[in-house]
């Protein structure tokens, strides 16, 4: 069993014993998503820690989007619940890059792509190919794309 998945299961057991309903339900849903990912496809398989992390990232993103939707829909108590679930999941993700760190990485990638002959908004694909492996798991794709667009427009 992967170490991150076993950590999630240990934390779920602890949350159940502590009667922490929010934490236990969030971890249950996340473990369920991991299991679904494991049995998807032609044959069942164990997910690596990196794959488990991608599932957790996807689940955290769902919580963020749901919180925004509930807030816009006038349901603040449900939005708070989704935010709290997102915070539980954030503890299992790597530290996110600050805006300054992300901008430095993107600026270097833009310089590299422009040096290779790419220019203007059409260079976005090339820059994203350079940036994505460097920031994997540490910055959301939408956030990265926004910084790339802004720096290419300058």
ChimeraX attribute file (.defattr): number of C-alpha atoms within 10 A of each C-alpha:
attribute: neighborCount
match mode: 1-to-1
recipient: residues
	/A:1	9
	/A:2	13
	/A:3	11
	/A:4	17
	/A:5	20
	/A:6	12
	/A:7	12
	/A:8	18
	/A:9	16
	/A:10	11
	/A:11	15
	/A:12	20
	/A:13	15
	/A:14	14
	/A:15	17
	/A:16	14
	/A:17	10
	/A:18	11
	/A:19	11
	/A:20	12
	/A:21	11
	/A:22	15
	/A:23	20
	/A:24	23
	/A:25	15
	/A:26	20
	/A:27	22
	/A:28	15
	/A:29	12
	/A:30	21
	/A:31	20
	/A:32	12
	/A:33	16
	/A:34	22
	/A:35	17
	/A:36	12
	/A:37	17
	/A:38	17
	/A:39	13
	/A:40	11
	/A:41	9
	/A:42	6
	/A:43	7
	/A:44	12
	/A:45	12
	/A:46	15
	/A:47	19
	/A:48	15
	/A:49	14
	/A:50	12
	/A:51	16
	/A:52	23
	/A:53	19
	/A:54	16
	/A:55	18
	/A:56	22
	/A:57	21
	/A:58	15
	/A:59	20
	/A:60	24
	/A:61	16
	/A:62	14
	/A:63	21
	/A:64	19
	/A:65	15
	/A:66	18
	/A:67	24
	/A:68	17
	/A:69	15
	/A:70	18
	/A:71	15
	/A:72	11
	/A:73	11
	/A:74	10
	/A:75	13
	/A:76	15
	/A:77	12
	/A:78	16
	/A:79	22
	/A:80	15
	/A:81	16
	/A:82	23
	/A:83	19
	/A:84	18
	/A:85	22
	/A:86	23
	/A:87	15
	/A:88	17
	/A:89	21
	/A:90	17
	/A:91	9
	/A:92	15
	/A:93	15
	/A:94	13
	/A:95	11
	/A:96	15
	/A:97	15
	/A:98	10
	/A:99	12
	/A:100	9
	/A:101	12
	/A:102	20
	/A:103	17
	/A:104	11
	/A:105	18
	/A:106	26
	/A:107	18
	/A:108	14
	/A:109	21
	/A:110	24
	/A:111	15
	/A:112	15
	/A:113	20
	/A:114	16
	/A:115	10
	/A:116	10
	/A:117	9
	/A:118	17
	/A:119	16
	/A:120	12
	/A:121	13
	/A:122	11
	/A:123	17
	/A:124	19
	/A:125	14
	/A:126	17
	/A:127	24
	/A:128	19
	/A:129	12
	/A:130	18
	/A:131	21
	/A:132	19
	/A:133	9
	/A:134	15
	/A:135	18
	/A:136	13
	/A:137	18
	/A:138	16
	/A:139	18
	/A:140	16
	/A:141	13
	/A:142	9
	/A:143	11
	/A:144	19
	/A:145	18
	/A:146	11
	/A:147	16
	/A:148	25
	/A:149	17
	/A:150	11
	/A:151	16
	/A:152	20
	/A:153	10
	/A:154	6
